[in-house]
Amino acid sequence: MYICEAILMALIILLGIYVSYTDIKNGIIQNKILLLMSIMGIIINIVYFIILKNEFLAIYFINLIIVSIIAICFYIFHLWVAGDSKLLICINILFPARLYGNDKFSFAPNMKINILLDFCNHPFHDIRFVTIFWKTNVFCVKFNIMFLKN
């Protein structure tokens, strides 16, 4: 049981590192890595739930459904891009069910991980946006027009 949890958490860490790197470098989260990690998570979770005797199966699927709906709504209302929404669903698939806890109020602790990853990436997106903005000379043109008016 603990081996499955350790593997799932290691996959989340590896996914976070890889996705952060590719998102910063290329500005995109690759669907194939999310699909691969989701498939690996589903296979490990099947073994995990066989060992746990389905004790946490209900809370796992309730969280998966609710977080998936939230992720889709975030995308629909333009709060996140599609890659971040798919990443949230993937992390939810990988998150070990026993770590949700036994409380009635243990809802989606993995959302905190994804939101943290998103906030960690935003400064790099801002820097990348400024460099693209600068390289396209849009900034220089606006800057020159502003000084010409004065």
N, C-alpha and C positions, 0 to 999 in steps of 0.2 A: 504494500500500500504506500509506504513512504518512498519507495523507489519510483513509483509512478508519479507521485507528487513532485519529487525532486526533478524528474525528467521534464514534466510539464512546466515547472517554474524555470528550469534552465532554457527550455524552448522559448518562453516568454522573454527572458533576458536576451537570448540570441536574436530573437525577432526584433526586439526593441533596438538593439545595437545596429542590426543590419538595416532596418527600416529608417532609423534616424540618419544613418550614413547615406543611403540612397536618396532619401528625401532632401537632405541638405545638398548633396552633390548634383542630383539630377532634377529635383523638384517633383519626384513622382514616387509613389509606393507601388511596387510591382505586384500585379494580381497573382502571378504564378507563385511567388514566395508566400503570399497569404493563403493560396489554395493548398500548397504543399504543407504548410504548418497546420492548417485546419484539418487536413486529412490525417496527418500524424497525430494531432490532438484527439481526433475521433477514435482512431485505433487505440491509442493509449487509454482513453477514457472508457472504452469497451472493457479492456482488461481491468481498469480501475474499478468499474462498477461491478464486475464479476467478483472481485476480491471483497469489495465493501458490502456485497449482498444488497445492492440497490438502496442503501440507507439514505443516501443524499441525492438520489436520482430526481426526485420531484423538485427539490429546491434548485438543482442544477438546471433543469429544463425551464422552470419558471423564470429564473434569472436570464437564461439564454433568450427566451421569447421577449421578455420585457426590455432587455438591453438592445436586442435587435430592432425592436420597434423604436426605441429612443434614437438609436444610431440612424435609422432610416429617416426619422423625423428631423434630426439634425441636418441631414443632407437635403431633405426637401425644403426646409426653411433656410438653407444656405448658412447654417451656423458652422458646418464643417464641409470639407470637400469629400468626395466619394471615397477616396483612399483612407481618410481618417475613420469614416464610418465602417468600412470593411475591416480596418485594423481593430476597431473596438469589438466587432463581432468575432474576429479571429482570436483576440486575447480572451474573450469570454469563453470560447470553445476550449482554449488551453488552460483556463484557470481551474485548479483542483476544487472539486465540489466541497470537500471537507473543510476547506479554508473559508467557506461562507459562514460557517458557524452554525450553532443550533438555535440561535435567536430567531424570533419571528421577524425581527427588523434587520436582519443581515441581508441587505440588498446590494448587489452589484459592487463589491469592493474593487473589482477589476476596472471599473470606470475611472477610479482614481488613478490607476496606472496609465490608462490611455490619455487622460486629461493632462497628467504630468508629462508624458511624452510629447503631447501636443504643445504644451507651454514651453518645454525645453527646445523644441524645434522653431518656435516663432521668432526668437531673436535672429536665428540664422536665416529664416525666410526674409525678415526685414532687411538684413545686411545684403542678401542676394538681390532683393528688389531694388535697393539703393544702387548697388553696383550695376545692375542691368539698366536702371534709369539713367545713371551717369554715363555708361558706355554708349547709350543710344543718343546722347547729346540732347535729350529732351530737357534735362535739367539746365544745361548750358544755355539753350535757347530761351527758356523761361527766365533764367537769371539775367541774361543780356537784355531782354525786353524790359525787365523790371528796372534795370539801371538806365536804359534809354529813355524811359518815361520820366525819370527824375531829372 
